[in-house]
Amino acid sequence: MYTELHAHSNFSFLDGASSTHNLIERAVSCGMKALAITDHDGFYNACVFMRLAKEAGIKPIIGVELTFEGKQHLTFLVENEKEYTNLSGLITRGHLAGPKGEPVLSGTELQGRTKGLICLYGCVRSEINRLLIKREIRIAYEAAKKYAELCGKDNFYIELQGHLLPEDKHLYRQSVDIAQALRLKTVASNNVHYATRNRPCSSRCPHLHTARGNT
């Protein structure tokens, strides 16, 4: 059974288009038993998400997509309630380090602060995918190795996504090669930014992707 692990609500301001309620409603209609909402740089909808998900009978997975230097992205999921504080700490550090409204983390901030966190890389704005798009395969391999060491090999997953974009096949193939070379786990996701196709797409959000029941 497919579970979406990388979805953005309208709390990802100027990026996500659908409300938490609509995302949960769509997940239920697709038969999902769980859903992760990973808004940008904050737990803005966590309380609402937890309540609505439980009312709908699906498991809420708390997460966030953090912004690093160079506007690079990595997504983190909380493995259990006890480790919620680790991700909260990273969010706080990002907001304190960057100017107002522009949180930013350095990669070194992850050292010793990822216990109980699951890291997903797959966003086209991740350091690794940016390198792969530029065909810098060896450097991308070293970057994946670095993050796997920082986050723990068992908690670092390579996301395999397909959005009908020109670079998809290349990213998919090279990501699988890196996963096999480093013996990393892979996971399918969609980087969802709206619940249904009839949700209007903002001109400021050129890479919005739709939620689907499978990949």
N, C-alpha and C positions, 0 to 999 in steps of 0.2 A: 504494500500500500504506500503510495506516494505521500510525502509530507513536505510542505513548503518550508524551507529553513532560511529564506532570504527575502523578506517582504517589507515594503515601506508603506506606512500609513500617511495620512495628510499631516501628521506631526513631523514628517520630513519636509519642512517648509519649502515651497517652490519646487518640490521634486515628487513627493507622493501625492496621488490624486484622490484616493479613496479613504473613507473613514474606517476606523477600527471595526465598527459594526459591519460595514459592507465586506470587509476582508474576511471576517469570521463567517458571515453568511455565505460567502462564496466558498470558503473552505468546507463548510458543512455540506453544501450542495454537491461538492466534488467527492464527498465521502472521506475526507481527511479526518484522522483521529487526533491530530495535533497540528499546531501552527506556530511558527516563529515570526515575530515582528521585530525587525532590526532597523529602527529609525536612525537617522544620522546624529551621532555625537550626543545622545541623551536618552533617558528612560521616560520621555515625556508622556507616553500613553500607557505606561506599565500598569497602573492601578485599574484603569478602565479596561485594558486588555485582559488582565487576570479575571476580573469580574464577569465580563461578557463571554469570555471563552468557557469558563466554568458553567455559566448558565446555558451555553449552547452544547455542553457535553464534550468539548474537545480540550486537549491538554495545551495550556499556554506555555510557550518556550520564550523566555526573556532573552533579548539580545540587543546588539547595537552595532552599527557600522561606524568605525572610528576613522578620523582623518589624520593622516601622518604628514610629515614634511613633504613638500612637493605636491600637495593635494592628492596624495595616494590613499587608498582605502583598504581596510581589512575589516572583516566581519567577525564578531565574537558572540558566542552563545553561553549563557550561564548553565553550567552542568547541574548545579543544585543551589538551594537557597543560601546555604552557608557561604558559598563563594561569590555571592552577589556583590559583596563589598569589594572584591578585587576589581571587578569591572567598573563599579562606581568610582573607585579610586583613579582608574585610568581616564574615565570621563572627566573627572574633576581636574586632573593634571593637564588634560588637553585644553580645557576652558581657561585655566590659569595661565598657560603658556602662550596662547594666541590672543590677538586683539578681540574685542567684544564682537561676538557673532561669528568668529572665525577660529574655532578651536583647532589646535594642532599638536600632535605628539611626535617625539623622536622615537626611532626604533629602539633605542637603548632603554626607554621607559618600560618596555615589556619585560626586561630582565628581572626575574624573581617576582613578577606580578601577574602571572598567568595561571596559577594553580586553580583548578576547577573550572577553567574556561576552555571552550572549544573554539578554535580559530578556523575560519573558512576563507579561502582565497578564491576569487572567481570574478569579482567585479572587474570590468574593463579598465577601471582606474586604479587597480592594484599595481604595485611595483612590478610584480612578476608578469602580468599580462601586458603592461606597457612595454616591457622589454621584449616579450614574445612578438608583439605587433611590429616592433622594429627589427625583428629577426636576430636579436641578440640572445641567442639560445643559451649559450654557455653562461652568460651573466645571469640570465633568468634562473638557470639551474642553481647557481650559487646563492641567489636570493631566496629561492625556495628552501634550500638547505639551511640557510641562516634562520628563517622563520620557524622551520621545523625544530631547530635546536632551541630557540627562544621559547616556543610554546609547548614543546614536548612532542615527540614524533607521534605518539598515540592520540594527541588532541589536535593535530593539524591536518585539515582535510582540503583537498583540491576540489573545487566546485567545477562541475561540467555543465555548461549552459548552452542553450541554443535559442537565439533570438532572431534568426533569419537576417543577420547582419553579415556583411562581406567577410569580416575577419573570423567568423565563428568556426569554420572548419579548421583553419590553421591553429586557432587557440585550443580547440578541442584535441586535435592530434598531438600538439606539442605538450599540452597539459598532461595527457595520458602518458606520454613518454617520460616526462619528469617524475610523475607519480611512480611509474614502474622502476625507474632508475634509482629513486630514493626510497622505494618501498613504502610509499605514503598511501593513505586511504583516499578514495574519491567519493563524492556525493553529488547527486543531481539536484540542481536548483534552477530557479527562473529569474531571480533578481526582480521580483514583482514590484511594480509601481502603481498599478491600478487593478481593481477587482474584475472588471468585465470590459470587453472590447468597446462597448458603447460609451464608456467614460471618456469625455473629451480630453485630448492631449494638449497641454500647454506648449506654446512655442518656446518657452524657456526650458522645457524638459524634452530634449531631442531623443533621449534614449529610454523612454518609458516602455515597460514590457508588461504583458498581460499575465494574470494568474491562469494556470492550466491545471487540469486534474492529473496529467501525466507528462512525461518528457520523451 
